[in-house]
């Protein structure tokens, strides 16, 4: 199942306070970037982000984006401030 453009737009709206968020469509899904760094994606209308050390104790559910992929964290929050903090931690871990 491919992700919908409507769901992508919803997630991008949640991330709109963060500068330099971009995406690329790939095989019906969307890869998300911040400052050119891949940090997550939209897979089957699920917002998933990479697992990093600083996010280990947050308690997110792990999900597999597609067969044979590494587990990622499912983001199921809608609070912009929480999402901003989360993405900034994640990007700092990935730099």
C-alpha positions as CSV (number, residue, x, y, z in Angstrom):
1,X,0.0,0.0,0.0
2,X,1.3,3.4,-0.9
3,X,1.1,6.5,1.3
4,X,-1.3,9.2,0.4
5,X,-0.3,12.8,-0.5
6,X,-2.8,13.9,2.1
7,X,-1.0,12.1,4.9
8,X,2.3,13.5,3.7
9,X,0.9,17.0,3.7
10,X,-0.5,16.4,7.3
11,X,3.0,15.4,8.5
12,X,4.7,18.2,6.7
13,X,2.2,20.6,8.4
14,X,3.2,19.1,11.8
15,X,6.9,19.7,10.9
16,X,6.3,23.2,9.4
17,X,8.1,25.0,12.3
18,X,11.3,23.1,11.5
19,X,13.5,24.7,8.8
20,X,14.9,22.8,5.8
21,X,12.5,19.8,5.8
22,X,12.3,18.2,2.4
23,X,11.1,14.9,1.0
24,X,11.5,12.6,-2.0
25,X,8.9,10.2,-3.3
26,X,10.2,6.7,-3.6
27,X,8.2,3.7,-4.7
28,X,5.0,5.1,-3.4
29,X,6.4,6.2,-0.1
30,X,8.1,9.4,1.1
31,X,11.6,9.8,2.5
32,X,12.0,12.8,4.9
33,X,15.1,14.9,5.1
34,X,16.3,17.8,7.4
35,X,19.3,19.7,6.2
36,X,19.9,16.9,3.7
37,X,19.9,14.2,6.4
38,X,17.5,11.4,6.1
39,X,15.6,11.2,9.4
40,X,12.5,9.3,8.6
41,X,9.7,8.7,6.2
42,X,6.1,8.1,5.5
43,X,5.4,4.4,5.0
44,X,1.9,3.0,4.5
45,X,0.5,6.3,6.0
46,X,2.7,5.9,9.1
47,X,5.2,8.6,10.2
48,X,8.3,6.7,11.1
49,X,11.7,8.1,12.3
50,X,15.1,6.5,12.7
51,X,16.1,5.0,16.0
52,X,18.9,6.9,17.9
53,X,20.4,6.8,21.4
54,X,18.7,10.0,22.6
55,X,15.3,8.6,21.7
56,X,15.6,5.2,23.3
57,X,13.8,6.0,26.5
58,X,10.9,7.9,24.9
59,X,8.8,4.8,24.6
60,X,7.8,4.9,21.0
61,X,6.5,1.7,19.4
62,X,8.9,0.1,16.9
63,X,7.6,-0.7,13.4
64,X,9.1,-2.1,10.2
65,X,8.7,0.3,7.3
66,X,8.9,-2.4,4.7
67,X,10.2,-6.0,4.5
68,X,13.8,-6.5,5.4
69,X,14.2,-2.9,6.8
70,X,15.5,-2.0,10.2
71,X,12.9,-1.1,12.8
72,X,12.0,2.5,13.1
73,X,10.0,4.5,15.7
74,X,6.3,5.2,15.0
75,X,5.5,8.9,15.7
76,X,2.0,9.1,17.1
77,X,2.0,12.5,18.6
78,X,0.4,15.6,17.2
79,X,1.9,18.3,19.4
80,X,4.1,20.5,17.4
81,X,6.4,21.5,20.3
82,X,7.0,17.8,21.1
83,X,7.6,17.0,17.5
84,X,10.0,19.9,17.1
85,X,12.0,18.8,20.2
86,X,12.0,15.2,19.0
87,X,13.2,16.0,15.4
88,X,16.0,18.3,16.7
89,X,17.3,15.6,19.0
90,X,17.1,13.1,16.2
91,X,19.0,15.3,13.7
92,X,21.7,16.1,16.3
93,X,22.2,12.4,16.8
94,X,22.5,11.8,13.1
95,X,25.0,14.6,12.4
